[in-house]
């Protein structure tokens, strides 16, 4: 018996990733207002970093959530969905924080990328496993 329903795990991680994207979007809006830039980055480094933090998250999170959804539909246990969701979320959060602080390479950004790729690998492997009859 699955102690953690996969659908509930999926709902949790979808909600947290949506909130992360919303938070990153709000940071872009705040920087736009602070610097009076309506379009583009206005050559403002803070705004450029906020835009990229949001953009990078919006590039990786959707496919991660697709993977979590497919894993749920394939009948994986909730624990597997939680592992994939947690690692993806931690990676995206770490990357966003690292990128927001500096446009240069940083340990936090590197850890975020590594965690994101680890989540993708985990999800792909789990999906291949659950794809077999």
C-alpha positions as CSV (number, residue, x, y, z in Angstrom):
1,X,0.0,0.0,0.0
2,X,1.3,3.4,-1.0
3,X,1.5,5.6,2.2
4,X,1.9,8.8,0.1
5,X,-0.7,9.1,-2.6
6,X,1.1,10.1,-5.8
7,X,-1.6,12.5,-6.9
8,X,-1.2,14.4,-3.6
9,X,2.5,14.5,-4.1
10,X,2.1,15.8,-7.6
11,X,-0.3,18.5,-6.4
12,X,2.2,19.7,-3.8
13,X,5.1,19.9,-6.2
14,X,3.1,21.6,-8.9
15,X,1.9,24.2,-6.4
16,X,5.4,24.9,-5.1
17,X,6.8,25.2,-8.6
18,X,4.0,27.6,-9.5
19,X,4.7,29.7,-6.5
20,X,8.4,29.7,-7.3
21,X,7.7,30.9,-10.9
22,X,5.3,33.6,-9.5
23,X,7.9,34.8,-7.0
24,X,10.5,35.1,-9.7
25,X,8.1,36.9,-11.9
26,X,7.4,39.4,-9.1
27,X,11.1,40.0,-8.8
28,X,11.3,40.9,-12.5
29,X,8.3,43.3,-12.1
30,X,9.9,44.9,-9.0
31,X,13.2,45.5,-10.8
32,X,11.4,46.9,-13.8
33,X,9.5,49.4,-11.6
34,X,12.7,50.3,-9.6
35,X,14.6,51.1,-12.8
36,X,11.8,52.3,-15.0
37,X,12.3,49.7,-17.7
38,X,9.2,48.5,-19.5
39,X,10.8,46.2,-22.1
40,X,14.1,44.4,-22.2
41,X,16.7,44.8,-19.4
42,X,17.7,48.4,-20.1
43,X,21.3,47.4,-19.5
44,X,20.5,47.1,-15.8
45,X,22.4,44.1,-14.4
46,X,20.0,43.4,-11.6
47,X,17.1,43.4,-14.0
48,X,18.9,41.2,-16.5
49,X,19.7,38.7,-13.7
50,X,16.0,38.7,-12.5
51,X,14.8,38.1,-16.1
52,X,17.3,35.2,-16.6
53,X,16.4,33.6,-13.2
54,X,12.7,33.6,-14.2
55,X,13.5,32.6,-17.8
56,X,15.8,29.7,-16.8
57,X,13.2,28.4,-14.3
58,X,10.5,28.7,-16.9
59,X,12.7,26.7,-19.3
60,X,13.3,23.8,-16.9
61,X,10.2,23.6,-14.6
62,X,7.5,22.7,-17.2
63,X,9.2,19.5,-18.5
64,X,10.0,18.6,-14.9
65,X,6.3,18.9,-14.1
66,X,5.4,16.9,-17.2
67,X,7.8,14.2,-15.9
68,X,6.2,14.2,-12.5
69,X,2.7,14.0,-14.0
70,X,3.7,11.1,-16.3
71,X,5.3,9.3,-13.3
72,X,2.0,9.7,-11.4
73,X,-0.1,8.5,-14.3
74,X,2.2,5.5,-14.8
75,X,1.4,4.4,-11.3
76,X,4.7,5.2,-9.5
77,X,4.5,5.5,-5.7
78,X,4.1,8.9,-4.1
79,X,7.6,8.7,-2.7
80,X,9.1,8.6,-6.2
81,X,7.1,11.7,-7.1
82,X,8.3,13.4,-3.9
83,X,11.9,12.6,-4.7
84,X,11.7,14.0,-8.2
85,X,9.7,17.1,-7.1
86,X,12.0,17.9,-4.2
87,X,15.2,17.6,-6.1
88,X,13.8,19.6,-9.0
89,X,12.5,22.3,-6.7
90,X,15.7,22.5,-4.7
91,X,17.7,22.8,-7.9
92,X,15.6,25.5,-9.4
93,X,15.5,27.5,-6.1
94,X,19.3,27.2,-5.6
95,X,19.9,28.3,-9.2
96,X,17.5,31.2,-9.0
97,X,19.1,32.5,-5.8
98,X,22.6,32.1,-7.1
99,X,21.8,33.8,-10.4
100,X,19.9,36.6,-8.6
101,X,23.0,37.4,-6.5
102,X,25.5,37.5,-9.3
103,X,25.7,37.0,-13.0
104,X,29.0,35.2,-12.5
105,X,29.4,31.4,-11.9
106,X,28.8,30.5,-8.3
107,X,28.6,27.3,-6.2
108,X,24.9,27.9,-5.6
109,X,24.2,28.2,-9.4
110,X,26.3,25.1,-10.1
111,X,24.5,23.1,-7.4
112,X,21.2,24.2,-8.8
113,X,22.1,23.0,-12.3
114,X,23.4,19.7,-10.9
115,X,20.2,19.1,-8.8
116,X,18.0,20.0,-11.8
117,X,19.9,17.6,-14.1
118,X,19.8,14.9,-11.3
119,X,16.0,15.4,-11.1
120,X,15.7,15.0,-14.9
121,X,17.8,11.9,-14.9
122,X,15.9,10.4,-11.9
123,X,12.5,11.2,-13.7
124,X,13.7,9.7,-17.0
125,X,15.0,6.5,-15.3
126,X,11.8,6.2,-13.2
127,X,9.6,6.8,-16.3
128,X,11.5,4.1,-18.3
129,X,11.1,1.7,-15.3
130,X,7.4,2.3,-15.0
131,X,6.9,2.2,-18.8
132,X,7.7,-1.5,-18.8
133,X,4.7,-3.8,-18.3
